[in-house]
Amino acid sequence: MKKFFLSLALLTACLLSADELVVLSTGDLHGSISGKNGYLKSLGTVISKLRSDCIIAPILIDAGDICKGWGSAEAMATDGKITFDILSHYKYDVFVPGNHEFERGEKFCFDMTKAFTGKTLAANFPSAGFDGSCIIERGNIKVGIIGIAHGGIGMMKHQVFNKEYRVIKEISAVKKELAKLKAAGATVFILVRHYGIHTATKQLLANFPEISLVINAHSHVDKIKRVGKTLCVQSFAPEVAVSTLEIKNGRVTESEAKFIKLDAEKKLSPETAKFFKEKVSPLTRQAREPLCVNSGAKSREEFIFDVMKKSADADIYLVRERKRSSQHFAQQLDEVKLSFLYSYWDKLVTFEMSSDEFAKSSAELAKTHTLILDKNGKTAAIAPGKTLKIAATEQVFFDIRMKKLFSAVSKAPEKLKYCGEKTFYRMLKESLTNKEVKIENKTQEKKIQAGNISIESVKFFYDGKEYSDRFSLKKRGKHKVKCELTVNVDEPEKIVFFNFKKPLMMTKWLLNGTRIDRNGDDILSKDITGVEGKLLKKGKNIFTCEAVVYIGKMPIGSGKTPKADYNKKSFVFQSIAPEKAKFSKGPVAGYGLTDRLSFSAFTDLPCKVELDFDGRKMVSKEGFFHQFEVKNLTPDTRYSYSMTLDCRGYKKTTDKFTIKTLPAKGKIRFAVLGDSQGNPECWRRIMAEAAKHKPDFLVHVGDLTSEGNQFSYWDLWDFDGVRSYQAQFPRFLATGNHERRSSLVTKLICMADGKESQIYQVNENLKLIVLGFGRYGMPVKRYCTELDKQLKNANEKYIFYRSRSCVVERKTRQLQALSKGDKSSRKEQSSGVLFRTRPLILTQ
């Protein structure tokens, strides 16, 4: 009898036991099909194992942004369609479009996903033709799945001009689809949305507590969180999320999730390997096939203009190109490289407007590096009182409309006409040919490497061992590596200067025992420029250096040791003629007083620089950094100056600039700036705004750039848009933490005695106290002692700015206490504010 009841109990427990439903979800795979980021390829191994481990077949869901690739040859070659063939091969159940799927329009997105054998869901896009939800049955469980595509109109630029474009609110869409699913008998509900996990999840789930799982994408994070009883997950390559729902009597009782890492090196199943060999490999070869521009003599702008002119008849052509890209376009490209330069959805469009309105906005257009060309490819002369037909890419037009430059077009975007169905990216590709052309830069570089300077061997010494190619880093922390590079030189007498590229972290370079001093040992740069050819000798030459490598947290569960890929390919040599010398930074005005002004500049090759200051001439020593101080000047007087570099007989002169000494008496006006931190367009606007107020000098409270010890970051601080402002106003600088205690700061900007902490007697009524954060800054005790000494003088106004908050607090209180008992007109200013958005203008 006992045995009977025991058997009955076991049977009852089995009948009431929970089912386990497994959901594998991916998101933001961005066409990563092959190569080292071949996540879509390696996905097959994870899916095969999951299917073999699960009793109930898992549900496979992708949450969008699968078609557009980061260098994915296959995705670009097929406009993303191959990615849906891959999803179908893996037998995915559901796909929800992301913003990138809509970049070429709702119709294109709908047509592209027709090849997908699963369900494409987008409940918030009623006009697109997609279903809003579906039911997937697993055993006796009916799982209702709702899809929400990304509805951000700003992410889908072309759709701004489509009158039929309509997105309904997420809550309304979910409510409608949930009612349908319940009526069809679904008991478990999953919401898939191409929005970040952080966006309105609490508010959304407060309305729909019956949803057991929310799968997110778009914001490129891996995260698992719980809102009440609902599990929310988001995965980003190379991670996939696997969620497990425990179901009793058709209801979810428990849920959990974990991430599985995709490994591109794992062996594929025979079926998947065959699929990729037959369907994907031919696309890879096709998209990677090198393409050349028809004429090596044309600039990129000329080439683009020719393509636009063939496709659109217009009076004015707007060609959007950055100035730095105007070098000869004689370089090999492939479809992937081309796609990085030009958006694959961008179309060519025309529109009409009055020449008077166009003329008003042409100056602003020129600031965004948009060339305004006529039918002959020359800068357009705009006659008044005419109607102009204008051709531009859709991306350019969208930017113009968002900036409201053309009010007529902004109010009536339906006037826009598309020039055919092809994207501008496709037009450009078809204008390229495989015909061989002379590739000047590449030919020169190869000739030097093969015939003049050739690398014989590279040796690395780390942890007491010698390596000839790669070396492993065994633990976290700081690692010192020594490098020895042996090169052969055939004709050293023909080389005046040479540059070479190398791994970023390598410093302290010696060539045949002689130090190569370019930026200083504390500066990180990928380029060693302007090395004198006379340091080379015929035959073998030995370069030595040190590398400091910092390794953070090791990949969890990878079981692999990080490796440093320092080898022969890491080094490239190139010969440089003196005629290539230029002022790469400056002139920059440094500190200035009533009787003196200072200036600095940087040349990219060793040069002598002559300063012509209102007839006075000063010459620097040959080198890269050049600083000048001009004394015995008249207060409140404007002077003009220019600089001329001399590189082995080749001379080049800057524009003429004007600058004014500070007034000895009366009111003085200055602008306080700070935290430019490598935001070029923002920095240009701030400098322009400051210049409008005609300040006597500028005060910068630090963090000029985001990485002060890396030379390339200073290009964003001193670029074309602000260079003239940098030359026209004296400046006082307190270095910040982002200057990284680098000596480069004092080389690029003149400070008194080269020190960051200084006290300047600006004029007879104004003293400026500068407290630097960097290597030359005084310790806190000395700050305070020096300030105490200076503050005893009650006849002067003090402007006090800083980098150290503890000193500011203490001295601000002291200044306030002094001012209470002082009946004179002395004022105190304490400034510790970030000035990233606008300058602060002060008058004393």
C-alpha positions, 0 to 999 in steps of 0.5 A: 500500500505504501508503495502505491501511494509513493508511486502516485505521489511521484506521478502527481509531481511529474504531472505538475512539474514545470516546463522550461522554455529557453529563449536565445536573443541577439541584437546589434550584430551589424552584419558581422559575418566573417573575419575576426568579428565573424559573430554571425558565423560563430553563432551557429555553434552556440545554437546547435549546442543549445538545441541539443541540450534543451528538451523543448526547442528554444525560441530564437529572436533577433532584436534588430540592426543586423543588416548594416556592417562594420566593415562587413563585405558580405552585408554591404555587397547585398545591402544586408539581404544576406544576413536574413539568409543566415537567420533563416539558415539558423531557423530564427523564429522572430526578427524585429527591425532596428533603425538601420533596417529602415535607412532606405525606407519602409518599402526597402525594409519590407522587401529585404526581410521577405527572404526571412523564413521566420516572422518580422514584427513591428507593431508600431509601424502600421504603414510598413506592412509588418505583423505586430505580433505572433504566437509560437507554440512550444509543446503545450505552451502558447508564447505571444511575441510582440515586436517594437521597431525603432521609431526615432525619426531622427535615425531615419533621415530620408523618412522626414520627406515621406508623408506616409511615414507613421509611427504609433506610440509604443504603449498603444501598440503593445496594448493593441497586440496584447489584446489580440494575443490573449484572445488567441489563447497565448499565456506567456508574453515576450516583448522585443523592442529595438530600444535600449534597456534603460528607456522607459522600461518601468513606465512601460511594464507598469501598464503590462505586468503580464509580460514575462520577458523584455528583449532590448537592443540598440544601445550596445550594452550587455545587461540583465535587470529585473523590473518587478517580476519581469526579466529584461535583457539586452545583448551586444556582440560578441555576447548572446543572451539566453533566458530561461522561463520556468512555466507551470500551468501555462504561467511563468513562475521563475526566470533567469538569464545569462550571456554566452560569448561567441567564439569565431575560432570554434569549429562549425558544424558541417551544415553551417560550414557548407552554407557559408562556403556556398553562399557567403564566400563568393560575396566576400571575394566580390566585395573585397575586389580592389577598385581604382578611380578612373583618373589619378589626377583628380581630387576627391571633390572633382570626382564626386562632382563628375558623378553628381553632374552625370546624374542630375542637371542643376545650376548649383551642386553642393559637394560635402567633403572635409578639407583633409580629404582633398588629397589626390583620390588615386588610391585603391578602394573596395566596397567596404572602404567606400561604404565607410566614406559614404552612407549606403542609403544616401540618395541624390536629390534636387530642389528649387529656391530663390537665389536671394535666400540661397546667397544668405546661407552660402557663407554658413554652408561653406563653414561645414566644408560644403563646396558650392559649384556651378555646372563647370565645377567652379565656385558658383557666382550667385546672381540675384533675382533668379530661381536656382535648381540645386543638387545635393545628396540626401545627407547634405539636404537633411543637415541643411534642413535641420539647421534651418538654413533654407527656410523655404525648403524647411517648410515645404520638403515635398519639393524634394525630387529624387534623381533615380532609384540608385543610392549615391554610394552605388553611383560612386561605385559604378564610376570606379574601374579596375583599370590600373592607375598610378598610385603615387603615395603607395608606390613611393612608400613601397619603393622606400621600404623595399629599395632604401630602408628595409626591415631586417629583424624585430626583437622584443625582450619581455620577462627575461625572454626574447621574442621575434614576433608576438609576446604574451602578457601574463597578468594585469598591470604595467609591463615594460617591453624593450624593442630592438629594430634592425633596418638596412639602408642602401643610400642614406645620403639621399634621405634628408628626413624620414618618418616612421610609424610604430606602435603607440606606446613605444617611447625613448627611441635611440637610433645607433645610440643617438636619441631621437627627440621629437615630442619628448619621452612623455608623449605618445604618438604613432608617428616619429616624424622629421628624423634627420637622415644624417643619423643613418649609416649605410648598411645596418642601423639599430633602433631601440626603444621601450614600451610600457603596456597596461593590461586591465581586466582579463576576459572572463572565462576566456582562458586566453592570455592577451598578446601584443601584436608587435611585429614587422608590419607594425613599422612603416618608413617614409622619406620626407622632402624639406618642401613638406615642412609646415606649421602644424600648430600655431602660432599660439599667443602665450602670456602677455602683459603691458610691456611684453608678449610671447608666442609659440609654434610647432613645425612638423620637421626640424626648422628654424623659425623667424618671428617678424614682430612689427619690424623686429626680427627674432630667429629660433634654434633649429627644432620642432618647438619654437618660442619667442618673448618680445619685451619693451613694448608700449601698453595698450598698443596693437602690433602685427606679426608673422612667422616664417619657417626655414627648412634647409632653404625651403621657406613658408610664411604664415598669415599676418596677425595682430595682437594688443598689449594689456592696458596699464590703467583703467578697465580691463576685459577678459574671457574665461574658457575651459574644458575644450577637451577635443570638441572642435566644433564646440571649441570653434563656436566658443572662441568665436563668441569670446572674440566678439567681446574683444577681450584684452586677454583669455584665461583658460582654466585647464583641460584644453584637450582630452589626452594631453600626453598624446600628440594627435589629440592636440590637432583637435584643439588647434585646428583651422577653425580656431587657429586665427583666434589662438594667435590674436589674444594673450592667454593665461593657462592653468593646466587641468588633469586631462593635460596628463602632467605632460611637458608638451603643454609648456612647449605649445603655450608660453608660460612665464619661466615655463611653469604652470603655477604663476602669479602675474602682475597684469597691470597696476590694479590687477593681479592674476594668480594661476594654480596649475594642476600639472607636473610644475604645479606647487604643492598645496602648502606652497600654494597657500603660503604664496597666496597668503603673502600676495593677499596682504596687499590691499590695493589690488584686485585679484583674479584667482583661478585654479585646478585644486578645489581644496585651495579654492575653498580655503582662499575664497573664504579668506577673500570674502572675509577680507572684503567685508572689512575693506571699504575700497573698490577691491573685488574678488573672483573665484572661478571653478566652473566648466565653460564647455558651452560658452565663455565667461566675460569679465570686466575689472 
